[in-house]
Amino acid sequence: MSSPFRIELLGHKEIVPTPVKFDGEDGNRKLELQKMKLSWILIDPSRNRAVNVSSLNPVSVQRHWLTGELKVRYSTVMGSGAGEGLVQCGIVVTCEGKEGGELHVREVSMQIEDMDGKVLCGKDSLVILQEVIEGGRKKRKENEEKENYENFLELKKKWKENKQKKEKKLDMMCIASGITILISFWSLIVFGSRSNGSYFS
């Protein structure tokens, strides 16, 4: 429960074909994948509750610079449940294929990240998901989830900048304190030696 939380739907060698052709311009493939909808429904049978934690429509489609894989991201931004900012429930669909052939899904995974970009552990993730199931989700307007995701990224950037400023300020305070202690220490030695009539050569 203390390990990073991650759920994978497909096995190591399992793939799912799609009607999208792996040909033409990269922009055309991304445009086709932006139309791909996804639902990830969590069910609590003990309470007869269910909730869709996917954004339904992709919030981003990016190509991996090294492998050429296309990463289709679905995201739902929600409260952390502990008053510590927002978290993102991210679902990433990894697609690949050969030129002229079909684009197929190689991996589908879900994990929850905090404002620092850290993947939450199993215990914290399950608590958040349980709260989402109990509270339910209101029906979203078209593109609202994408706007929430972009706002989350902007807040995440500001959060990181503020954190770096605080850490830098703390480092400067530690350095200043260290210098002050060092000066005080040597002053004590020098003045102490003078009062005893001896000097350092």
mmCIF file of the C-alpha atoms, coordinates in Angstrom:
data_MODEL
# 
_entry.id   MODEL 
# 
loop_
_atom_site.group_PDB 
_atom_site.id 
_atom_site.type_symbol 
_atom_site.label_atom_id 
_atom_site.label_alt_id 
_atom_site.label_comp_id 
_atom_site.label_asym_id 
_atom_site.label_entity_id 
_atom_site.label_seq_id 
_atom_site.pdbx_PDB_ins_code 
_atom_site.Cartn_x 
_atom_site.Cartn_y 
_atom_site.Cartn_z 
_atom_site.occupancy 
_atom_site.B_iso_or_equiv 
_atom_site.pdbx_formal_charge 
_atom_site.auth_seq_id 
_atom_site.auth_comp_id 
_atom_site.auth_asym_id 
_atom_site.auth_atom_id 
_atom_site.pdbx_PDB_model_num 
ATOM 1   C CA . MET A 1 1   ? 0.000   0.000  0.000   1.00 0.00 ? 1   MET A CA 1 
ATOM 2   C CA . SER A 1 2   ? 3.022   2.279  0.373   1.00 0.00 ? 2   SER A CA 1 
ATOM 3   C CA . SER A 1 3   ? 4.213   1.660  -3.196  1.00 0.00 ? 3   SER A CA 1 
ATOM 4   C CA . PRO A 1 4   ? 3.271   4.026  -6.049  1.00 0.00 ? 4   PRO A CA 1 
ATOM 5   C CA . PHE A 1 5   ? -0.286  3.342  -7.205  1.00 0.00 ? 5   PHE A CA 1 
ATOM 6   C CA . ARG A 1 6   ? -0.630  2.174  -10.813 1.00 0.00 ? 6   ARG A CA 1 
ATOM 7   C CA . ILE A 1 7   ? -3.223  0.041  -12.596 1.00 0.00 ? 7   ILE A CA 1 
ATOM 8   C CA . GLU A 1 8   ? -2.515  -1.519 -15.991 1.00 0.00 ? 8   GLU A CA 1 
ATOM 9   C CA . LEU A 1 9   ? -5.289  -3.042 -18.088 1.00 0.00 ? 9   LEU A CA 1 
ATOM 10  C CA . LEU A 1 10  ? -3.291  -4.914 -20.716 1.00 0.00 ? 10  LEU A CA 1 
ATOM 11  C CA . GLY A 1 11  ? -0.786  -7.703 -20.311 1.00 0.00 ? 11  GLY A CA 1 
ATOM 12  C CA . HIS A 1 12  ? 2.856   -7.485 -21.392 1.00 0.00 ? 12  HIS A CA 1 
ATOM 13  C CA . LYS A 1 13  ? 2.269   -8.786 -24.941 1.00 0.00 ? 13  LYS A CA 1 
ATOM 14  C CA . GLU A 1 14  ? -1.415  -7.943 -25.244 1.00 0.00 ? 14  GLU A CA 1 
ATOM 15  C CA . ILE A 1 15  ? -2.509  -5.382 -27.859 1.00 0.00 ? 15  ILE A CA 1 
ATOM 16  C CA . VAL A 1 16  ? -5.842  -3.930 -28.978 1.00 0.00 ? 16  VAL A CA 1 
ATOM 17  C CA . PRO A 1 17  ? -6.331  -2.884 -32.634 1.00 0.00 ? 17  PRO A CA 1 
ATOM 18  C CA . THR A 1 18  ? -7.894  0.458  -33.563 1.00 0.00 ? 18  THR A CA 1 
ATOM 19  C CA . PRO A 1 19  ? -9.471  1.696  -36.812 1.00 0.00 ? 19  PRO A CA 1 
ATOM 20  C CA . VAL A 1 20  ? -6.822  4.429  -37.058 1.00 0.00 ? 20  VAL A CA 1 
ATOM 21  C CA . LYS A 1 21  ? -4.245  3.887  -39.815 1.00 0.00 ? 21  LYS A CA 1 
ATOM 22  C CA . PHE A 1 22  ? -0.580  4.479  -39.051 1.00 0.00 ? 22  PHE A CA 1 
ATOM 23  C CA . ASP A 1 23  ? 0.127   6.512  -42.168 1.00 0.00 ? 23  ASP A CA 1 
ATOM 24  C CA . GLY A 1 24  ? 0.061   10.076 -43.394 1.00 0.00 ? 24  GLY A CA 1 
ATOM 25  C CA . GLU A 1 25  ? 1.207   13.054 -41.400 1.00 0.00 ? 25  GLU A CA 1 
ATOM 26  C CA . ASP A 1 26  ? 1.783   12.813 -37.660 1.00 0.00 ? 26  ASP A CA 1 
ATOM 27  C CA . GLY A 1 27  ? -0.693  15.642 -37.138 1.00 0.00 ? 27  GLY A CA 1 
ATOM 28  C CA . ASN A 1 28  ? -3.427  13.618 -38.851 1.00 0.00 ? 28  ASN A CA 1 
ATOM 29  C CA . ARG A 1 29  ? -2.861  10.664 -36.524 1.00 0.00 ? 29  ARG A CA 1 
ATOM 30  C CA . LYS A 1 30  ? -3.029  12.933 -33.500 1.00 0.00 ? 30  LYS A CA 1 
ATOM 31  C CA . LEU A 1 31  ? -6.231  14.457 -34.831 1.00 0.00 ? 31  LEU A CA 1 
ATOM 32  C CA . GLU A 1 32  ? -7.794  11.005 -35.185 1.00 0.00 ? 32  GLU A CA 1 
ATOM 33  C CA . LEU A 1 33  ? -6.707  9.976  -31.690 1.00 0.00 ? 33  LEU A CA 1 
ATOM 34  C CA . GLN A 1 34  ? -8.204  13.145 -30.234 1.00 0.00 ? 34  GLN A CA 1 
ATOM 35  C CA . LYS A 1 35  ? -11.576 11.725 -31.264 1.00 0.00 ? 35  LYS A CA 1 
ATOM 36  C CA . MET A 1 36  ? -10.987 8.519  -29.302 1.00 0.00 ? 36  MET A CA 1 
ATOM 37  C CA . LYS A 1 37  ? -13.204 8.409  -26.213 1.00 0.00 ? 37  LYS A CA 1 
ATOM 38  C CA . LEU A 1 38  ? -12.498 6.443  -23.068 1.00 0.00 ? 38  LEU A CA 1 
ATOM 39  C CA . SER A 1 39  ? -14.406 5.605  -19.897 1.00 0.00 ? 39  SER A CA 1 
ATOM 40  C CA . TRP A 1 40  ? -12.805 4.161  -16.761 1.00 0.00 ? 40  TRP A CA 1 
ATOM 41  C CA . ILE A 1 41  ? -15.620 3.227  -14.420 1.00 0.00 ? 41  ILE A CA 1 
ATOM 42  C CA . LEU A 1 42  ? -14.974 2.344  -10.792 1.00 0.00 ? 42  LEU A CA 1 
ATOM 43  C CA . ILE A 1 43  ? -17.657 0.274  -9.066  1.00 0.00 ? 43  ILE A CA 1 
ATOM 44  C CA . ASP A 1 44  ? -18.335 -0.138 -5.368  1.00 0.00 ? 44  ASP A CA 1 
ATOM 45  C CA . PRO A 1 45  ? -20.674 -3.177 -5.276  1.00 0.00 ? 45  PRO A CA 1 
ATOM 46  C CA . SER A 1 46  ? -21.189 -2.931 -1.518  1.00 0.00 ? 46  SER A CA 1 
ATOM 47  C CA . ARG A 1 47  ? -22.856 0.472  -1.908  1.00 0.00 ? 47  ARG A CA 1 
ATOM 48  C CA . ASN A 1 48  ? -24.173 0.089  -5.446  1.00 0.00 ? 48  ASN A CA 1 
ATOM 49  C CA . ARG A 1 49  ? -22.192 3.114  -6.580  1.00 0.00 ? 49  ARG A CA 1 
ATOM 50  C CA . ALA A 1 50  ? -20.158 3.736  -9.713  1.00 0.00 ? 50  ALA A CA 1 
ATOM 51  C CA . VAL A 1 51  ? -18.211 6.670  -11.114 1.00 0.00 ? 51  VAL A CA 1 
ATOM 52  C CA . ASN A 1 52  ? -16.326 7.391  -14.318 1.00 0.00 ? 52  ASN A CA 1 
ATOM 53  C CA . VAL A 1 53  ? -12.862 8.793  -13.467 1.00 0.00 ? 53  VAL A CA 1 
ATOM 54  C CA . SER A 1 54  ? -11.891 9.370  -17.091 1.00 0.00 ? 54  SER A CA 1 
ATOM 55  C CA . SER A 1 55  ? -12.248 12.677 -18.916 1.00 0.00 ? 55  SER A CA 1 
ATOM 56  C CA . LEU A 1 56  ? -13.981 10.818 -21.785 1.00 0.00 ? 56  LEU A CA 1 
ATOM 57  C CA . ASN A 1 57  ? -12.125 12.944 -24.359 1.00 0.00 ? 57  ASN A CA 1 
ATOM 58  C CA . PRO A 1 58  ? -8.308  13.198 -24.454 1.00 0.00 ? 58  PRO A CA 1 
ATOM 59  C CA . VAL A 1 59  ? -6.711  16.229 -22.822 1.00 0.00 ? 59  VAL A CA 1 
ATOM 60  C CA . SER A 1 60  ? -3.473  15.756 -24.779 1.00 0.00 ? 60  SER A CA 1 
ATOM 61  C CA . VAL A 1 61  ? -1.907  13.612 -27.499 1.00 0.00 ? 61  VAL A CA 1 
ATOM 62  C CA . GLN A 1 62  ? 1.893   13.539 -27.578 1.00 0.00 ? 62  GLN A CA 1 
ATOM 63  C CA . ARG A 1 63  ? 4.465   11.607 -29.540 1.00 0.00 ? 63  ARG A CA 1 
ATOM 64  C CA . HIS A 1 64  ? 7.412   10.108 -27.666 1.00 0.00 ? 64  HIS A CA 1 
ATOM 65  C CA . TRP A 1 65  ? 10.576  11.583 -29.157 1.00 0.00 ? 65  TRP A CA 1 
ATOM 66  C CA . LEU A 1 66  ? 12.550  8.323  -28.932 1.00 0.00 ? 66  LEU A CA 1 
ATOM 67  C CA . THR A 1 67  ? 10.157  5.407  -29.466 1.00 0.00 ? 67  THR A CA 1 
ATOM 68  C CA . GLY A 1 68  ? 7.661   7.192  -31.717 1.00 0.00 ? 68  GLY A CA 1 
ATOM 69  C CA . GLU A 1 69  ? 4.780   5.947  -29.563 1.00 0.00 ? 69  GLU A CA 1 
ATOM 70  C CA . LEU A 1 70  ? 1.726   8.148  -29.226 1.00 0.00 ? 70  LEU A CA 1 
ATOM 71  C CA . LYS A 1 71  ? 0.614   8.897  -25.671 1.00 0.00 ? 71  LYS A CA 1 
ATOM 72  C CA . VAL A 1 72  ? -3.077  9.740  -25.373 1.00 0.00 ? 72  VAL A CA 1 
ATOM 73  C CA . ARG A 1 73  ? -3.839  11.222 -21.960 1.00 0.00 ? 73  ARG A CA 1 
ATOM 74  C CA . TYR A 1 74  ? -7.198  11.408 -20.221 1.00 0.00 ? 74  TYR A CA 1 
ATOM 75  C CA . SER A 1 75  ? -7.332  13.351 -16.989 1.00 0.00 ? 75  SER A CA 1 
ATOM 76  C CA . THR A 1 76  ? -9.677  14.219 -14.150 1.00 0.00 ? 76  THR A CA 1 
ATOM 77  C CA . VAL A 1 77  ? -8.615  16.876 -11.647 1.00 0.00 ? 77  VAL A CA 1 
ATOM 78  C CA . MET A 1 78  ? -9.998  16.483 -8.137  1.00 0.00 ? 78  MET A CA 1 
ATOM 79  C CA . GLY A 1 79  ? -9.355  17.492 -4.542  1.00 0.00 ? 79  GLY A CA 1 
ATOM 80  C CA . SER A 1 80  ? -6.746  15.583 -2.576  1.00 0.00 ? 80  SER A CA 1 
ATOM 81  C CA . GLY A 1 81  ? -9.187  14.988 0.267   1.00 0.00 ? 81  GLY A CA 1 
ATOM 82  C CA . ALA A 1 82  ? -6.642  16.246 2.806   1.00 0.00 ? 82  ALA A CA 1 
ATOM 83  C CA . GLY A 1 83  ? -6.777  19.961 2.050   1.00 0.00 ? 83  GLY A CA 1 
ATOM 84  C CA . GLU A 1 84  ? -3.379  19.816 0.370   1.00 0.00 ? 84  GLU A CA 1 
ATOM 85  C CA . GLY A 1 85  ? -4.237  21.094 -3.083  1.00 0.00 ? 85  GLY A CA 1 
ATOM 86  C CA . LEU A 1 86  ? -5.385  19.203 -6.144  1.00 0.00 ? 86  LEU A CA 1 
ATOM 87  C CA . VAL A 1 87  ? -4.508  15.830 -7.620  1.00 0.00 ? 87  VAL A CA 1 
ATOM 88  C CA . GLN A 1 88  ? -4.796  14.452 -11.116 1.00 0.00 ? 88  GLN A CA 1 
ATOM 89  C CA . CYS A 1 89  ? -6.218  11.061 -11.960 1.00 0.00 ? 89  CYS A CA 1 
ATOM 90  C CA . GLY A 1 90  ? -4.379  10.394 -15.197 1.00 0.00 ? 90  GLY A CA 1 
ATOM 91  C CA . ILE A 1 91  ? -5.119  7.621  -17.669 1.00 0.00 ? 91  ILE A CA 1 
ATOM 92  C CA . VAL A 1 92  ? -2.554  7.160  -20.437 1.00 0.00 ? 92  VAL A CA 1 
ATOM 93  C CA . VAL A 1 93  ? -3.219  5.100  -23.560 1.00 0.00 ? 93  VAL A CA 1 
ATOM 94  C CA . THR A 1 94  ? -0.024  4.183  -25.406 1.00 0.00 ? 94  THR A CA 1 
ATOM 95  C CA . CYS A 1 95  ? -0.432  3.524  -29.140 1.00 0.00 ? 95  CYS A CA 1 
ATOM 96  C CA . GLU A 1 96  ? 2.053   2.260  -31.701 1.00 0.00 ? 96  GLU A CA 1 
ATOM 97  C CA . GLY A 1 97  ? 2.124   0.769  -35.179 1.00 0.00 ? 97  GLY A CA 1 
ATOM 98  C CA . LYS A 1 98  ? 4.008   0.351  -38.424 1.00 0.00 ? 98  LYS A CA 1 
ATOM 99  C CA . GLU A 1 99  ? 3.768   2.644  -41.416 1.00 0.00 ? 99  GLU A CA 1 
ATOM 100 C CA . GLY A 1 100 ? 0.817   1.633  -43.572 1.00 0.00 ? 100 GLY A CA 1 
ATOM 101 C CA . GLY A 1 101 ? -0.691  -0.614 -40.908 1.00 0.00 ? 101 GLY A CA 1 
ATOM 102 C CA . GLU A 1 102 ? -3.184  -0.206 -38.107 1.00 0.00 ? 102 GLU A CA 1 
ATOM 103 C CA . LEU A 1 103 ? -2.461  1.810  -35.020 1.00 0.00 ? 103 LEU A CA 1 
ATOM 104 C CA . HIS A 1 104 ? -2.932  -0.440 -32.003 1.00 0.00 ? 104 HIS A CA 1 
ATOM 105 C CA . VAL A 1 105 ? -3.113  0.109  -28.259 1.00 0.00 ? 105 VAL A CA 1 
ATOM 106 C CA . ARG A 1 106 ? -0.160  -1.381 -26.401 1.00 0.00 ? 106 ARG A CA 1 
ATOM 107 C CA . GLU A 1 107 ? -0.735  -0.075 -22.891 1.00 0.00 ? 107 GLU A CA 1 
ATOM 108 C CA . VAL A 1 108 ? -3.486  1.495  -20.776 1.00 0.00 ? 108 VAL A CA 1 
ATOM 109 C CA . SER A 1 109 ? -2.574  2.656  -17.288 1.00 0.00 ? 109 SER A CA 1 
ATOM 110 C CA . MET A 1 110 ? -3.993  4.805  -14.516 1.00 0.00 ? 110 MET A CA 1 
ATOM 111 C CA . GLN A 1 111 ? -2.276  6.582  -11.646 1.00 0.00 ? 111 GLN A CA 1 
ATOM 112 C CA . ILE A 1 112 ? -2.851  9.591  -9.403  1.00 0.00 ? 112 ILE A CA 1 
ATOM 113 C CA . GLU A 1 113 ? -0.348  12.450 -9.192  1.00 0.00 ? 113 GLU A CA 1 
ATOM 114 C CA . ASP A 1 114 ? -0.112  15.355 -6.770  1.00 0.00 ? 114 ASP A CA 1 
ATOM 115 C CA . MET A 1 115 ? 0.927   18.969 -7.429  1.00 0.00 ? 115 MET A CA 1 
ATOM 116 C CA . ASP A 1 116 ? 4.603   17.982 -7.245  1.00 0.00 ? 116 ASP A CA 1 
ATOM 117 C CA . GLY A 1 117 ? 4.131   15.421 -10.006 1.00 0.00 ? 117 GLY A CA 1 
ATOM 118 C CA . LYS A 1 118 ? 4.673   12.585 -7.544  1.00 0.00 ? 118 LYS A CA 1 
ATOM 119 C CA . VAL A 1 119 ? 2.624   9.424  -8.016  1.00 0.00 ? 119 VAL A CA 1 
ATOM 120 C CA . LEU A 1 120 ? 0.614   8.782  -4.866  1.00 0.00 ? 120 LEU A CA 1 
ATOM 121 C CA . CYS A 1 121 ? 0.913   5.530  -2.975  1.00 0.00 ? 121 CYS A CA 1 
ATOM 122 C CA . GLY A 1 122 ? -1.794  2.887  -2.975  1.00 0.00 ? 122 GLY A CA 1 
ATOM 123 C CA . LYS A 1 123 ? -3.247  3.893  0.386   1.00 0.00 ? 123 LYS A CA 1 
ATOM 124 C CA . ASP A 1 124 ? -3.632  7.595  -0.458  1.00 0.00 ? 124 ASP A CA 1 
ATOM 125 C CA . SER A 1 125 ? -4.924  6.838  -3.953  1.00 0.00 ? 125 SER A CA 1 
ATOM 126 C CA . LEU A 1 126 ? -7.605  4.452  -2.706  1.00 0.00 ? 126 LEU A CA 1 
ATOM 127 C CA . VAL A 1 127 ? -8.785  6.995  -0.125  1.00 0.00 ? 127 VAL A CA 1 
ATOM 128 C CA . ILE A 1 128 ? -9.192  9.628  -2.855  1.00 0.00 ? 128 ILE A CA 1 
ATOM 129 C CA . LEU A 1 129 ? -10.947 7.228  -5.229  1.00 0.00 ? 129 LEU A CA 1 
ATOM 130 C CA . GLN A 1 130 ? -13.292 6.107  -2.463  1.00 0.00 ? 130 GLN A CA 1 
ATOM 131 C CA . GLU A 1 131 ? -14.236 9.736  -1.790  1.00 0.00 ? 131 GLU A CA 1 
ATOM 132 C CA . VAL A 1 132 ? -14.880 10.253 -5.502  1.00 0.00 ? 132 VAL A CA 1 
ATOM 133 C CA . ILE A 1 133 ? -17.158 7.210  -5.603  1.00 0.00 ? 133 ILE A CA 1 
ATOM 134 C CA . GLU A 1 134 ? -19.073 8.378  -2.542  1.00 0.00 ? 134 GLU A CA 1 
ATOM 135 C CA . GLY A 1 135 ? -19.386 11.962 -3.749  1.00 0.00 ? 135 GLY A CA 1 
ATOM 136 C CA . GLY A 1 136 ? -20.025 11.167 -7.396  1.00 0.00 ? 136 GLY A CA 1 
ATOM 137 C CA . ARG A 1 137 ? -19.162 13.434 -10.309 1.00 0.00 ? 137 ARG A CA 1 
ATOM 138 C CA . LYS A 1 138 ? -21.315 16.018 -11.993 1.00 0.00 ? 138 LYS A CA 1 
ATOM 139 C CA . LYS A 1 139 ? -21.756 15.878 -15.729 1.00 0.00 ? 139 LYS A CA 1 
ATOM 140 C CA . ARG A 1 140 ? -19.098 17.999 -17.381 1.00 0.00 ? 140 ARG A CA 1 
ATOM 141 C CA . LYS A 1 141 ? -19.447 20.300 -20.337 1.00 0.00 ? 141 LYS A CA 1 
ATOM 142 C CA . GLU A 1 142 ? -17.504 19.580 -23.504 1.00 0.00 ? 142 GLU A CA 1 
ATOM 143 C CA . ASN A 1 143 ? -13.810 20.542 -23.185 1.00 0.00 ? 143 ASN A CA 1 
ATOM 144 C CA . GLU A 1 144 ? -14.279 21.356 -19.477 1.00 0.00 ? 144 GLU A CA 1 
ATOM 145 C CA . GLU A 1 145 ? -11.991 18.514 -18.407 1.00 0.00 ? 145 GLU A CA 1 
ATOM 146 C CA . LYS A 1 146 ? -9.293  19.713 -20.811 1.00 0.00 ? 146 LYS A CA 1 
ATOM 147 C CA . GLU A 1 147 ? -9.549  23.225 -19.390 1.00 0.00 ? 147 GLU A CA 1 
ATOM 148 C CA . ASN A 1 148 ? -9.306  21.811 -15.866 1.00 0.00 ? 148 ASN A CA 1 
ATOM 149 C CA . TYR A 1 149 ? -6.221  19.835 -16.895 1.00 0.00 ? 149 TYR A CA 1 
ATOM 150 C CA . GLU A 1 150 ? -4.552  22.902 -18.410 1.00 0.00 ? 150 GLU A CA 1 
ATOM 151 C CA . ASN A 1 151 ? -5.379  24.922 -15.283 1.00 0.00 ? 151 ASN A CA 1 
ATOM 152 C CA . PHE A 1 152 ? -3.923  22.109 -13.183 1.00 0.00 ? 152 PHE A CA 1 
ATOM 153 C CA . LEU A 1 153 ? -0.677  22.244 -15.177 1.00 0.00 ? 153 LEU A CA 1 
ATOM 154 C CA . GLU A 1 154 ? -0.503  26.008 -14.697 1.00 0.00 ? 154 GLU A CA 1 
ATOM 155 C CA . LEU A 1 155 ? -1.109  25.699 -10.946 1.00 0.00 ? 155 LEU A CA 1 
ATOM 156 C CA . LYS A 1 156 ? 1.438   22.891 -10.820 1.00 0.00 ? 156 LYS A CA 1 
ATOM 157 C CA . LYS A 1 157 ? 4.020   25.141 -12.494 1.00 0.00 ? 157 LYS A CA 1 
ATOM 158 C CA . LYS A 1 158 ? 3.360   27.993 -10.045 1.00 0.00 ? 158 LYS A CA 1 
ATOM 159 C CA . TRP A 1 159 ? 3.404   25.548 -7.127  1.00 0.00 ? 159 TRP A CA 1 
ATOM 160 C CA . LYS A 1 160 ? 6.834   24.312 -8.226  1.00 0.00 ? 160 LYS A CA 1 
ATOM 161 C CA . GLU A 1 161 ? 8.174   27.846 -8.694  1.00 0.00 ? 161 GLU A CA 1 
ATOM 162 C CA . ASN A 1 162 ? 6.963   28.914 -5.237  1.00 0.00 ? 162 ASN A CA 1 
ATOM 163 C CA . LYS A 1 163 ? 8.451   25.788 -3.697  1.00 0.00 ? 163 LYS A CA 1 
ATOM 164 C CA . GLN A 1 164 ? 11.809  26.457 -5.356  1.00 0.00 ? 164 GLN A CA 1 
ATOM 165 C CA . LYS A 1 165 ? 11.753  30.068 -4.115  1.00 0.00 ? 165 LYS A CA 1 
ATOM 166 C CA . LYS A 1 166 ? 11.051  28.917 -0.555  1.00 0.00 ? 166 LYS A CA 1 
ATOM 167 C CA . GLU A 1 167 ? 13.819  26.312 -0.742  1.00 0.00 ? 167 GLU A CA 1 
ATOM 168 C CA . LYS A 1 168 ? 16.253  28.892 -2.141  1.00 0.00 ? 168 LYS A CA 1 
ATOM 169 C CA . LYS A 1 169 ? 15.318  31.352 0.606   1.00 0.00 ? 169 LYS A CA 1 
ATOM 170 C CA . LEU A 1 170 ? 15.809  28.648 3.228   1.00 0.00 ? 170 LEU A CA 1 
ATOM 171 C CA . ASP A 1 171 ? 19.208  27.761 1.745   1.00 0.00 ? 171 ASP A CA 1 
ATOM 172 C CA . MET A 1 172 ? 20.279  31.414 1.889   1.00 0.00 ? 172 MET A CA 1 
ATOM 173 C CA . MET A 1 173 ? 19.157  31.645 5.513   1.00 0.00 ? 173 MET A CA 1 
ATOM 174 C CA . CYS A 1 174 ? 21.148  28.514 6.365   1.00 0.00 ? 174 CYS A CA 1 
ATOM 175 C CA . ILE A 1 175 ? 24.243  29.899 4.613   1.00 0.00 ? 175 ILE A CA 1 
ATOM 176 C CA . ALA A 1 176 ? 23.873  33.252 6.383   1.00 0.00 ? 176 ALA A CA 1 
ATOM 177 C CA . SER A 1 177 ? 23.454  31.496 9.732   1.00 0.00 ? 177 SER A CA 1 
ATOM 178 C CA . GLY A 1 178 ? 26.523  29.375 9.054   1.00 0.00 ? 178 GLY A CA 1 
ATOM 179 C CA . ILE A 1 179 ? 28.624  32.425 8.178   1.00 0.00 ? 179 ILE A CA 1 
ATOM 180 C CA . THR A 1 180 ? 27.401  34.264 11.292  1.00 0.00 ? 180 THR A CA 1 
ATOM 181 C CA . ILE A 1 181 ? 28.283  31.313 13.519  1.00 0.00 ? 181 ILE A CA 1 
ATOM 182 C CA . LEU A 1 182 ? 31.713  31.009 11.883  1.00 0.00 ? 182 LEU A CA 1 
ATOM 183 C CA . ILE A 1 183 ? 32.475  34.723 12.348  1.00 0.00 ? 183 ILE A CA 1 
ATOM 184 C CA . SER A 1 184 ? 31.305  34.584 15.957  1.00 0.00 ? 184 SER A CA 1 
ATOM 185 C CA . PHE A 1 185 ? 33.467  31.527 16.594  1.00 0.00 ? 185 PHE A CA 1 
ATOM 186 C CA . TRP A 1 186 ? 36.633  33.100 15.189  1.00 0.00 ? 186 TRP A CA 1 
ATOM 187 C CA . SER A 1 187 ? 35.908  36.400 16.940  1.00 0.00 ? 187 SER A CA 1 
ATOM 188 C CA . LEU A 1 188 ? 35.666  34.527 20.219  1.00 0.00 ? 188 LEU A CA 1 
ATOM 189 C CA . ILE A 1 189 ? 39.007  32.821 19.575  1.00 0.00 ? 189 ILE A CA 1 
ATOM 190 C CA . VAL A 1 190 ? 40.779  36.035 18.498  1.00 0.00 ? 190 VAL A CA 1 
ATOM 191 C CA . PHE A 1 191 ? 39.495  38.212 21.321  1.00 0.00 ? 191 PHE A CA 1 
ATOM 192 C CA . GLY A 1 192 ? 40.009  35.409 23.794  1.00 0.00 ? 192 GLY A CA 1 
ATOM 193 C CA . SER A 1 193 ? 43.630  34.978 22.727  1.00 0.00 ? 193 SER A CA 1 
ATOM 194 C CA . ARG A 1 194 ? 44.256  38.734 22.943  1.00 0.00 ? 194 ARG A CA 1 
ATOM 195 C CA . SER A 1 195 ? 42.887  38.897 26.455  1.00 0.00 ? 195 SER A CA 1 
ATOM 196 C CA . ASN A 1 196 ? 45.333  36.145 27.392  1.00 0.00 ? 196 ASN A CA 1 
ATOM 197 C CA . GLY A 1 197 ? 48.224  38.048 25.772  1.00 0.00 ? 197 GLY A CA 1 
ATOM 198 C CA . SER A 1 198 ? 48.829  35.594 22.939  1.00 0.00 ? 198 SER A CA 1 
ATOM 199 C CA . TYR A 1 199 ? 48.344  35.950 19.180  1.00 0.00 ? 199 TYR A CA 1 
ATOM 200 C CA . PHE A 1 200 ? 48.116  33.541 16.299  1.00 0.00 ? 200 PHE A CA 1 
ATOM 201 C CA . SER A 1 201 ? 51.052  33.756 13.912  1.00 0.00 ? 201 SER A CA 1 
# 
